[in-house]
Amino acid sequence: MYQPAISGHGVFTPAQSISNDELVEAFNAYAEGWNARNAEKIAAGEVEAKTPSSADFIFSASGIERRFVMDKSGVLDPDRMYPALPARPDDQPGIMAEMAQEACTGALEMAGRTGADIDLIICAASNHERAYPAVAIEIQQLLGAQGFAFDMNVACSSATFGIQAAGDMIRAGSARRALVVCPEICSAHLEWRDRDCHFIFGDVCTALVLERAEEAQGARWDVVSTRCATQFSNNIRNNDGFLRRTRDQMEDRRDMQFMQNGTARSSRRCCPWSRPISSGTSARKAGRPMT
Protein backbone atom coordinates (compact mmCIF):
# COMPACT_ATOMS: atom_id res chain seq x y z
CA MET A 1 0.00 0.00 0.00
CA TYR A 2 1.26 3.45 -0.91
CA GLN A 3 0.62 6.72 0.93
CA PRO A 4 -1.10 9.24 -1.42
CA ALA A 5 -0.24 12.90 -1.13
CA ILE A 6 -1.24 16.16 -2.82
CA SER A 7 1.86 17.70 -4.39
CA GLY A 8 0.44 20.45 -6.59
CA HIS A 9 -2.60 22.62 -7.11
CA GLY A 10 -3.75 24.99 -9.83
CA VAL A 11 -6.71 27.18 -10.66
CA PHE A 12 -8.33 28.80 -13.69
CA THR A 13 -10.45 31.88 -13.00
CA PRO A 14 -12.54 33.46 -15.78
CA ALA A 15 -11.70 37.01 -16.80
CA GLN A 16 -15.28 38.24 -16.32
CA SER A 17 -17.13 38.71 -13.05
CA ILE A 18 -20.54 39.93 -11.91
CA SER A 19 -21.11 42.08 -8.83
CA ASN A 20 -24.25 41.84 -6.72
CA ASP A 21 -25.36 45.26 -7.95
CA GLU A 22 -25.03 44.19 -11.59
CA LEU A 23 -26.89 40.97 -10.90
CA VAL A 24 -29.72 42.76 -9.10
CA GLU A 25 -30.11 45.32 -11.87
CA ALA A 26 -30.51 42.56 -14.47
CA PHE A 27 -32.81 40.40 -12.35
CA ASN A 28 -35.08 43.28 -11.37
CA ALA A 29 -35.39 44.38 -14.99
CA TYR A 30 -36.36 40.81 -15.91
CA ALA A 31 -38.84 40.60 -13.00
CA GLU A 32 -40.42 43.94 -13.89
CA GLY A 33 -40.89 42.84 -17.50
CA TRP A 34 -42.29 39.45 -16.47
CA ASN A 35 -44.75 41.07 -14.07
CA ALA A 36 -45.90 43.48 -16.78
CA ARG A 37 -46.45 40.67 -19.29
CA ASN A 38 -48.39 38.64 -16.74
CA ALA A 39 -50.30 41.48 -15.06
CA GLU A 40 -53.73 39.96 -15.73
CA LYS A 41 -52.77 36.53 -14.37
CA ILE A 42 -51.22 38.17 -11.31
CA ALA A 43 -54.38 40.19 -10.70
CA ALA A 44 -56.50 37.05 -11.07
CA GLY A 45 -54.34 35.17 -8.57
CA GLU A 46 -53.25 32.60 -11.15
CA VAL A 47 -49.53 33.33 -10.71
CA GLU A 48 -47.45 35.20 -8.16
CA ALA A 49 -45.62 38.38 -9.03
CA LYS A 50 -41.83 38.21 -9.16
CA THR A 51 -40.27 39.80 -6.07
CA PRO A 52 -37.34 42.17 -6.69
CA SER A 53 -33.91 41.16 -5.47
CA SER A 54 -31.37 43.34 -3.67
CA ALA A 55 -27.64 43.36 -3.00
CA ASP A 56 -28.32 43.33 0.76
CA PHE A 57 -30.52 40.23 0.43
CA ILE A 58 -27.87 38.41 -1.59
CA PHE A 59 -25.06 39.23 0.82
CA SER A 60 -27.07 38.34 3.93
CA ALA A 61 -28.16 35.02 2.39
CA SER A 62 -24.77 33.98 1.02
CA GLY A 63 -21.93 36.30 2.00
CA ILE A 64 -21.12 36.60 -1.72
CA GLU A 65 -20.28 39.98 -3.25
CA ARG A 66 -19.03 38.92 -6.70
CA ARG A 67 -18.87 35.74 -8.80
CA PHE A 68 -16.69 34.87 -11.81
CA VAL A 69 -18.41 33.71 -15.01
CA MET A 70 -17.40 32.60 -18.49
CA ASP A 71 -19.86 35.07 -20.07
CA LYS A 72 -21.55 37.92 -18.24
CA SER A 73 -23.30 39.58 -21.19
CA GLY A 74 -25.85 36.79 -21.59
CA VAL A 75 -26.44 36.46 -17.86
CA LEU A 76 -27.07 40.20 -17.48
CA ASP A 77 -29.39 40.45 -20.49
CA PRO A 78 -32.93 40.64 -19.00
CA ASP A 79 -34.31 39.06 -22.18
CA ARG A 80 -31.91 36.09 -21.95
CA MET A 81 -30.62 35.49 -18.39
CA TYR A 82 -28.13 32.73 -19.19
CA PRO A 83 -24.59 32.76 -20.65
CA ALA A 84 -23.90 32.88 -24.39
CA LEU A 85 -21.22 30.26 -25.07
CA PRO A 86 -20.81 29.54 -28.80
CA ALA A 87 -20.62 25.91 -29.93
CA ARG A 88 -17.16 24.74 -30.92
CA PRO A 89 -16.23 22.38 -33.78
CA ASP A 90 -15.39 18.85 -32.68
CA ASP A 91 -11.77 19.30 -33.78
CA GLN A 92 -11.27 22.14 -31.27
CA PRO A 93 -10.88 21.71 -27.49
CA GLY A 94 -14.16 21.93 -25.59
CA ILE A 95 -14.62 24.80 -23.17
CA MET A 96 -14.33 22.59 -20.07
CA ALA A 97 -11.17 20.92 -21.36
CA GLU A 98 -9.68 24.31 -22.15
CA MET A 99 -10.38 25.57 -18.62
CA ALA A 100 -8.94 22.35 -17.22
CA GLN A 101 -5.76 22.60 -19.26
CA GLU A 102 -4.82 25.90 -17.62
CA ALA A 103 -5.60 24.70 -14.08
CA CYS A 104 -3.77 21.41 -14.64
CA THR A 105 -0.72 23.18 -16.03
CA GLY A 106 -0.44 25.21 -12.84
CA ALA A 107 -0.81 22.11 -10.66
CA LEU A 108 1.81 20.21 -12.67
CA GLU A 109 4.29 23.08 -12.48
CA MET A 110 3.91 23.25 -8.70
CA ALA A 111 4.47 19.49 -8.41
CA GLY A 112 7.47 19.61 -10.74
CA ARG A 113 5.73 17.29 -13.20
CA THR A 114 4.61 17.24 -16.82
CA GLY A 115 1.56 15.71 -18.44
CA ALA A 116 3.60 12.67 -19.43
CA ASP A 117 4.12 11.86 -15.73
CA ILE A 118 0.36 11.45 -15.15
CA ASP A 119 -1.32 8.06 -15.54
CA LEU A 120 -4.80 8.93 -14.18
CA ILE A 121 -7.08 11.91 -14.78
CA ILE A 122 -10.45 12.31 -13.09
CA CYS A 123 -12.63 15.16 -14.36
CA ALA A 124 -14.92 15.68 -11.37
CA ALA A 125 -17.68 18.25 -11.87
CA SER A 126 -21.35 18.86 -11.11
CA ASN A 127 -22.16 18.82 -14.83
CA HIS A 128 -20.34 17.94 -18.04
CA GLU A 129 -20.74 19.58 -21.42
CA ARG A 130 -21.44 16.28 -23.18
CA ALA A 131 -22.13 12.64 -22.46
CA TYR A 132 -19.16 11.25 -24.41
CA PRO A 133 -16.33 11.10 -25.19
CA ALA A 134 -15.36 11.85 -21.60
CA VAL A 135 -14.04 15.34 -20.98
CA ALA A 136 -11.30 13.72 -18.88
CA ILE A 137 -10.01 11.83 -21.92
CA GLU A 138 -9.92 15.06 -23.93
CA ILE A 139 -7.90 16.66 -21.12
CA GLN A 140 -5.62 13.62 -21.15
CA GLN A 141 -4.90 14.23 -24.84
CA LEU A 142 -4.30 17.96 -24.39
CA LEU A 143 -1.79 17.33 -21.60
CA GLY A 144 -0.06 14.38 -23.24
CA ALA A 145 -0.88 12.21 -20.23
CA GLN A 146 -0.66 8.43 -20.08
CA GLY A 147 -2.83 5.71 -18.56
CA PHE A 148 -6.57 6.28 -18.29
CA ALA A 149 -9.12 8.99 -17.58
CA PHE A 150 -12.80 9.24 -16.73
CA ASP A 151 -15.51 11.73 -15.75
CA MET A 152 -17.19 11.81 -12.35
CA ASN A 153 -20.34 13.64 -11.22
CA VAL A 154 -21.28 13.74 -7.54
CA ALA A 155 -22.83 17.23 -7.69
CA CYS A 156 -21.33 19.56 -5.06
CA SER A 157 -19.06 16.81 -3.69
CA SER A 158 -17.49 15.90 -7.03
CA ALA A 159 -14.07 17.25 -6.05
CA THR A 160 -13.91 15.42 -2.72
CA PHE A 161 -15.09 12.14 -4.23
CA GLY A 162 -12.53 12.57 -7.00
CA ILE A 163 -9.76 13.03 -4.45
CA GLN A 164 -10.82 9.89 -2.59
CA ALA A 165 -11.02 7.85 -5.81
CA ALA A 166 -7.57 9.00 -6.96
CA GLY A 167 -6.09 8.46 -3.51
CA ASP A 168 -7.52 4.94 -3.30
CA MET A 169 -6.09 4.03 -6.71
CA ILE A 170 -2.66 5.33 -5.71
CA ARG A 171 -2.86 3.37 -2.45
CA ALA A 172 -3.75 0.20 -4.35
CA GLY A 173 -1.08 0.70 -7.01
CA SER A 174 -3.42 0.94 -10.01
CA ALA A 175 -2.22 4.53 -10.55
CA ARG A 176 1.07 6.16 -9.67
CA ARG A 177 0.31 9.82 -10.24
CA ALA A 178 -3.09 11.46 -10.78
CA LEU A 179 -4.76 14.73 -11.70
CA VAL A 180 -8.15 15.53 -10.20
CA VAL A 181 -9.57 18.47 -12.14
CA CYS A 182 -12.89 20.23 -11.57
CA PRO A 183 -14.04 22.52 -14.41
CA GLU A 184 -17.28 24.07 -13.19
CA ILE A 185 -19.48 26.20 -15.47
CA CYS A 186 -22.33 26.50 -13.00
CA SER A 187 -23.54 29.66 -14.73
CA ALA A 188 -24.84 27.44 -17.54
CA HIS A 189 -27.14 25.36 -15.31
CA LEU A 190 -28.02 27.97 -12.68
CA GLU A 191 -31.48 29.53 -13.01
CA TRP A 192 -30.66 33.24 -13.10
CA ARG A 193 -34.41 34.05 -13.21
CA ASP A 194 -35.03 32.58 -9.75
CA ARG A 195 -34.59 35.10 -6.91
CA ASP A 196 -33.90 32.35 -4.35
CA CYS A 197 -30.79 31.02 -6.10
CA HIS A 198 -29.69 33.41 -8.86
CA PHE A 199 -26.68 34.55 -6.85
CA ILE A 200 -25.25 31.26 -5.56
CA PHE A 201 -22.78 30.00 -8.16
CA GLY A 202 -20.08 31.14 -10.55
CA ASP A 203 -17.51 29.47 -12.80
CA VAL A 204 -13.99 28.20 -12.00
CA CYS A 205 -11.66 25.27 -12.54
CA THR A 206 -9.34 23.77 -9.92
CA ALA A 207 -6.81 20.96 -10.24
CA LEU A 208 -4.77 18.80 -7.87
CA VAL A 209 -1.82 16.48 -8.48
CA LEU A 210 -1.85 13.40 -6.26
CA GLU A 211 1.02 10.93 -6.16
CA ARG A 212 2.89 8.52 -3.95
CA ALA A 213 4.16 10.56 -1.01
CA GLU A 214 7.63 9.05 -1.29
CA GLU A 215 7.94 10.37 -4.85
CA ALA A 216 6.77 13.96 -4.26
CA GLN A 217 9.49 16.39 -5.35
CA GLY A 218 8.58 19.31 -3.11
CA ALA A 219 6.03 20.28 -0.49
CA ARG A 220 3.25 17.75 -0.06
CA TRP A 221 0.06 17.20 1.89
CA ASP A 222 -0.57 13.58 2.81
CA VAL A 223 -4.12 12.31 2.33
CA VAL A 224 -4.42 10.95 5.86
CA SER A 225 -8.03 9.79 5.87
CA THR A 226 -11.19 10.08 3.79
CA ARG A 227 -14.71 8.75 3.92
CA CYS A 228 -17.48 9.05 1.34
CA ALA A 229 -21.18 9.04 2.22
CA THR A 230 -24.35 9.81 0.26
CA GLN A 231 -28.07 10.04 0.94
CA PHE A 232 -30.80 10.64 -1.65
CA SER A 233 -32.78 13.88 -1.43
CA ASN A 234 -34.90 16.03 -3.75
CA ASN A 235 -33.92 19.25 -1.97
CA ILE A 236 -31.43 20.01 -4.76
CA ARG A 237 -32.20 18.65 -8.22
CA ASN A 238 -31.65 19.15 -11.94
CA ASN A 239 -33.86 17.06 -14.26
CA ASP A 240 -32.07 17.86 -17.51
CA GLY A 241 -30.64 14.86 -19.35
CA PHE A 242 -30.61 12.82 -22.53
CA LEU A 243 -34.25 11.71 -22.11
CA ARG A 244 -35.41 15.33 -22.37
CA ARG A 245 -36.28 15.13 -26.06
CA THR A 246 -38.40 12.01 -25.48
CA ARG A 247 -40.82 13.95 -23.29
CA ASP A 248 -43.24 16.60 -24.46
CA GLN A 249 -43.11 20.25 -23.38
CA MET A 250 -39.75 20.10 -21.62
CA GLU A 251 -37.97 22.82 -23.58
CA ASP A 252 -37.86 25.46 -20.82
CA ARG A 253 -39.21 23.86 -17.68
CA ARG A 254 -37.94 25.24 -14.37
CA ASP A 255 -36.51 21.89 -13.30
CA MET A 256 -34.17 21.76 -16.30
CA GLN A 257 -31.69 23.94 -14.35
CA PHE A 258 -30.36 23.94 -10.79
CA MET A 259 -33.27 23.85 -8.37
CA GLN A 260 -33.33 23.86 -4.58
CA ASN A 261 -36.15 23.38 -2.11
CA GLY A 262 -36.17 26.75 -0.36
CA THR A 263 -33.23 28.99 0.48
CA ALA A 264 -32.17 27.30 3.72
CA ARG A 265 -33.78 23.86 3.86
CA SER A 266 -30.99 22.12 1.96
CA SER A 267 -28.23 23.31 4.29
CA ARG A 268 -30.36 22.68 7.39
CA ARG A 269 -30.69 19.05 6.34
CA CYS A 270 -27.19 18.49 4.96
CA CYS A 271 -25.11 19.95 7.78
CA PRO A 272 -26.58 17.90 10.68
CA TRP A 273 -26.38 14.76 8.51
CA SER A 274 -22.73 15.24 7.51
CA ARG A 275 -21.39 16.47 10.87
CA PRO A 276 -21.30 13.08 12.65
CA ILE A 277 -19.78 11.45 9.57
CA SER A 278 -16.81 13.83 9.49
CA SER A 279 -16.34 13.92 13.28
CA GLY A 280 -16.64 10.14 13.54
CA THR A 281 -14.05 9.60 10.82
CA SER A 282 -11.64 11.97 12.57
CA ALA A 283 -12.21 10.26 15.93
CA ARG A 284 -11.53 6.81 14.52
CA LYS A 285 -8.35 8.02 12.83
CA ALA A 286 -7.14 9.49 16.13
CA GLY A 287 -8.03 6.32 18.04
CA ARG A 288 -10.71 8.04 20.11
CA PRO A 289 -14.18 6.66 20.83
CA MET A 290 -17.01 8.12 18.75
CA THR A 291 -19.44 10.38 20.62
C-alpha positions as CSV (number, residue, x, y, z in Angstrom):
1,M,0.0,0.0,0.0
2,Y,1.3,3.5,-0.9
3,Q,0.6,6.7,0.9
4,P,-1.1,9.2,-1.4
5,A,-0.2,12.9,-1.1
6,I,-1.2,16.2,-2.8
7,S,1.9,17.7,-4.4
8,G,0.4,20.4,-6.6
9,H,-2.6,22.6,-7.1
10,G,-3.7,25.0,-9.8
11,V,-6.7,27.2,-10.7
12,F,-8.3,28.8,-13.7
13,T,-10.5,31.9,-13.0
14,P,-12.5,33.5,-15.8
15,A,-11.7,37.0,-16.8
16,Q,-15.3,38.2,-16.3
17,S,-17.1,38.7,-13.1
18,I,-20.5,39.9,-11.9
19,S,-21.1,42.1,-8.8
20,N,-24.3,41.8,-6.7
21,D,-25.4,45.3,-8.0
22,E,-25.0,44.2,-11.6
23,L,-26.9,41.0,-10.9
24,V,-29.7,42.8,-9.1
25,E,-30.1,45.3,-11.9
26,A,-30.5,42.6,-14.5
27,F,-32.8,40.4,-12.4
28,N,-35.1,43.3,-11.4
29,A,-35.4,44.4,-15.0
30,Y,-36.4,40.8,-15.9
31,A,-38.8,40.6,-13.0
32,E,-40.4,43.9,-13.9
33,G,-40.9,42.8,-17.5
34,W,-42.3,39.5,-16.5
35,N,-44.8,41.1,-14.1
36,A,-45.9,43.5,-16.8
37,R,-46.5,40.7,-19.3
38,N,-48.4,38.6,-16.7
39,A,-50.3,41.5,-15.1
40,E,-53.7,40.0,-15.7
41,K,-52.8,36.5,-14.4
42,I,-51.2,38.2,-11.3
43,A,-54.4,40.2,-10.7
44,A,-56.5,37.0,-11.1
45,G,-54.3,35.2,-8.6
46,E,-53.2,32.6,-11.2
47,V,-49.5,33.3,-10.7
48,E,-47.4,35.2,-8.2
49,A,-45.6,38.4,-9.0
50,K,-41.8,38.2,-9.2
51,T,-40.3,39.8,-6.1
52,P,-37.3,42.2,-6.7
53,S,-33.9,41.2,-5.5
54,S,-31.4,43.3,-3.7
55,A,-27.6,43.4,-3.0
56,D,-28.3,43.3,0.8
57,F,-30.5,40.2,0.4
58,I,-27.9,38.4,-1.6
59,F,-25.1,39.2,0.8
60,S,-27.1,38.3,3.9
61,A,-28.2,35.0,2.4
62,S,-24.8,34.0,1.0
63,G,-21.9,36.3,2.0
64,I,-21.1,36.6,-1.7
65,E,-20.3,40.0,-3.2
66,R,-19.0,38.9,-6.7
67,R,-18.9,35.7,-8.8
68,F,-16.7,34.9,-11.8
69,V,-18.4,33.7,-15.0
70,M,-17.4,32.6,-18.5
71,D,-19.9,35.1,-20.1
72,K,-21.6,37.9,-18.2
73,S,-23.3,39.6,-21.2
74,G,-25.9,36.8,-21.6
75,V,-26.4,36.5,-17.9
76,L,-27.1,40.2,-17.5
77,D,-29.4,40.4,-20.5
78,P,-32.9,40.6,-19.0
79,D,-34.3,39.1,-22.2
80,R,-31.9,36.1,-21.9
81,M,-30.6,35.5,-18.4
82,Y,-28.1,32.7,-19.2
83,P,-24.6,32.8,-20.7
84,A,-23.9,32.9,-24.4
85,L,-21.2,30.3,-25.1
86,P,-20.8,29.5,-28.8
87,A,-20.6,25.9,-29.9
88,R,-17.2,24.7,-30.9
89,P,-16.2,22.4,-33.8
90,D,-15.4,18.8,-32.7
91,D,-11.8,19.3,-33.8
92,Q,-11.3,22.1,-31.3
93,P,-10.9,21.7,-27.5
94,G,-14.2,21.9,-25.6
95,I,-14.6,24.8,-23.2
96,M,-14.3,22.6,-20.1
97,A,-11.2,20.9,-21.4
98,E,-9.7,24.3,-22.1
99,M,-10.4,25.6,-18.6
100,A,-8.9,22.3,-17.2
101,Q,-5.8,22.6,-19.3
102,E,-4.8,25.9,-17.6
103,A,-5.6,24.7,-14.1
104,C,-3.8,21.4,-14.6
105,T,-0.7,23.2,-16.0
106,G,-0.4,25.2,-12.8
107,A,-0.8,22.1,-10.7
108,L,1.8,20.2,-12.7
109,E,4.3,23.1,-12.5
110,M,3.9,23.2,-8.7
111,A,4.5,19.5,-8.4
112,G,7.5,19.6,-10.7
113,R,5.7,17.3,-13.2
114,T,4.6,17.2,-16.8
115,G,1.6,15.7,-18.4
116,A,3.6,12.7,-19.4
117,D,4.1,11.9,-15.7
118,I,0.4,11.4,-15.2
119,D,-1.3,8.1,-15.5
120,L,-4.8,8.9,-14.2
121,I,-7.1,11.9,-14.8
122,I,-10.5,12.3,-13.1
123,C,-12.6,15.2,-14.4
124,A,-14.9,15.7,-11.4
125,A,-17.7,18.2,-11.9
126,S,-21.3,18.9,-11.1
127,N,-22.2,18.8,-14.8
128,H,-20.3,17.9,-18.0
129,E,-20.7,19.6,-21.4
130,R,-21.4,16.3,-23.2
131,A,-22.1,12.6,-22.5
132,Y,-19.2,11.2,-24.4
133,P,-16.3,11.1,-25.2
134,A,-15.4,11.8,-21.6
135,V,-14.0,15.3,-21.0
136,A,-11.3,13.7,-18.9
137,I,-10.0,11.8,-21.9
138,E,-9.9,15.1,-23.9
139,I,-7.9,16.7,-21.1
140,Q,-5.6,13.6,-21.2
141,Q,-4.9,14.2,-24.8
142,L,-4.3,18.0,-24.4
143,L,-1.8,17.3,-21.6
144,G,-0.1,14.4,-23.2
145,A,-0.9,12.2,-20.2
146,Q,-0.7,8.4,-20.1
147,G,-2.8,5.7,-18.6
148,F,-6.6,6.3,-18.3
149,A,-9.1,9.0,-17.6
150,F,-12.8,9.2,-16.7
151,D,-15.5,11.7,-15.8
152,M,-17.2,11.8,-12.4
153,N,-20.3,13.6,-11.2
154,V,-21.3,13.7,-7.5
155,A,-22.8,17.2,-7.7
156,C,-21.3,19.6,-5.1
157,S,-19.1,16.8,-3.7
158,S,-17.5,15.9,-7.0
159,A,-14.1,17.2,-6.0
160,T,-13.9,15.4,-2.7
161,F,-15.1,12.1,-4.2
162,G,-12.5,12.6,-7.0
163,I,-9.8,13.0,-4.4
164,Q,-10.8,9.9,-2.6
165,A,-11.0,7.9,-5.8
166,A,-7.6,9.0,-7.0
167,G,-6.1,8.5,-3.5
168,D,-7.5,4.9,-3.3
169,M,-6.1,4.0,-6.7
170,I,-2.7,5.3,-5.7
171,R,-2.9,3.4,-2.5
172,A,-3.7,0.2,-4.3
173,G,-1.1,0.7,-7.0
174,S,-3.4,0.9,-10.0
175,A,-2.2,4.5,-10.5
176,R,1.1,6.2,-9.7
177,R,0.3,9.8,-10.2
178,A,-3.1,11.5,-10.8
179,L,-4.8,14.7,-11.7
180,V,-8.1,15.5,-10.2
181,V,-9.6,18.5,-12.1
182,C,-12.9,20.2,-11.6
183,P,-14.0,22.5,-14.4
184,E,-17.3,24.1,-13.2
185,I,-19.5,26.2,-15.5
186,C,-22.3,26.5,-13.0
187,S,-23.5,29.7,-14.7
188,A,-24.8,27.4,-17.5
189,H,-27.1,25.4,-15.3
190,L,-28.0,28.0,-12.7
191,E,-31.5,29.5,-13.0
192,W,-30.7,33.2,-13.1
193,R,-34.4,34.0,-13.2
194,D,-35.0,32.6,-9.7
195,R,-34.6,35.1,-6.9
196,D,-33.9,32.4,-4.4
197,C,-30.8,31.0,-6.1
198,H,-29.7,33.4,-8.9
199,F,-26.7,34.5,-6.9
200,I,-25.2,31.3,-5.6
201,F,-22.8,30.0,-8.2
202,G,-20.1,31.1,-10.5
203,D,-17.5,29.5,-12.8
204,V,-14.0,28.2,-12.0
205,C,-11.7,25.3,-12.5
206,T,-9.3,23.8,-9.9
207,A,-6.8,21.0,-10.2
208,L,-4.8,18.8,-7.9
209,V,-1.8,16.5,-8.5
210,L,-1.8,13.4,-6.3
211,E,1.0,10.9,-6.2
212,R,2.9,8.5,-3.9
213,A,4.2,10.6,-1.0
214,E,7.6,9.0,-1.3
215,E,7.9,10.4,-4.8
216,A,6.8,14.0,-4.3
217,Q,9.5,16.4,-5.4
218,G,8.6,19.3,-3.1
219,A,6.0,20.3,-0.5
220,R,3.3,17.8,-0.1
221,W,0.1,17.2,1.9
222,D,-0.6,13.6,2.8
223,V,-4.1,12.3,2.3
224,V,-4.4,10.9,5.9
225,S,-8.0,9.8,5.9
226,T,-11.2,10.1,3.8
227,R,-14.7,8.8,3.9
228,C,-17.5,9.1,1.3
229,A,-21.2,9.0,2.2
230,T,-24.3,9.8,0.3
231,Q,-28.1,10.0,0.9
232,F,-30.8,10.6,-1.6
233,S,-32.8,13.9,-1.4
234,N,-34.9,16.0,-3.7
235,N,-33.9,19.2,-2.0
236,I,-31.4,20.0,-4.8
237,R,-32.2,18.7,-8.2
238,N,-31.7,19.1,-11.9
239,N,-33.9,17.1,-14.3
240,D,-32.1,17.9,-17.5
241,G,-30.6,14.9,-19.4
242,F,-30.6,12.8,-22.5
243,L,-34.2,11.7,-22.1
244,R,-35.4,15.3,-22.4
245,R,-36.3,15.1,-26.1
246,T,-38.4,12.0,-25.5
247,R,-40.8,13.9,-23.3
248,D,-43.2,16.6,-24.5
249,Q,-43.1,20.2,-23.4
250,M,-39.7,20.1,-21.6
251,E,-38.0,22.8,-23.6
252,D,-37.9,25.5,-20.8
253,R,-39.2,23.9,-17.7
254,R,-37.9,25.2,-14.4
255,D,-36.5,21.9,-13.3
256,M,-34.2,21.8,-16.3
257,Q,-31.7,23.9,-14.4
258,F,-30.4,23.9,-10.8
259,M,-33.3,23.8,-8.4
260,Q,-33.3,23.9,-4.6
261,N,-36.2,23.4,-2.1
262,G,-36.2,26.8,-0.4
263,T,-33.2,29.0,0.5
264,A,-32.2,27.3,3.7
265,R,-33.8,23.9,3.9
266,S,-31.0,22.1,2.0
267,S,-28.2,23.3,4.3
268,R,-30.4,22.7,7.4
269,R,-30.7,19.1,6.3
270,C,-27.2,18.5,5.0
271,C,-25.1,20.0,7.8
272,P,-26.6,17.9,10.7
273,W,-26.4,14.8,8.5
274,S,-22.7,15.2,7.5
275,R,-21.4,16.5,10.9
276,P,-21.3,13.1,12.7
277,I,-19.8,11.4,9.6
278,S,-16.8,13.8,9.5
279,S,-16.3,13.9,13.3
280,G,-16.6,10.1,13.5
281,T,-14.1,9.6,10.8
282,S,-11.6,12.0,12.6
283,A,-12.2,10.3,15.9
284,R,-11.5,6.8,14.5
285,K,-8.3,8.0,12.8
286,A,-7.1,9.5,16.1
287,G,-8.0,6.3,18.0
288,R,-10.7,8.0,20.1
289,P,-14.2,6.7,20.8
290,M,-17.0,8.1,18.8
291,T,-19.4,10.4,20.6
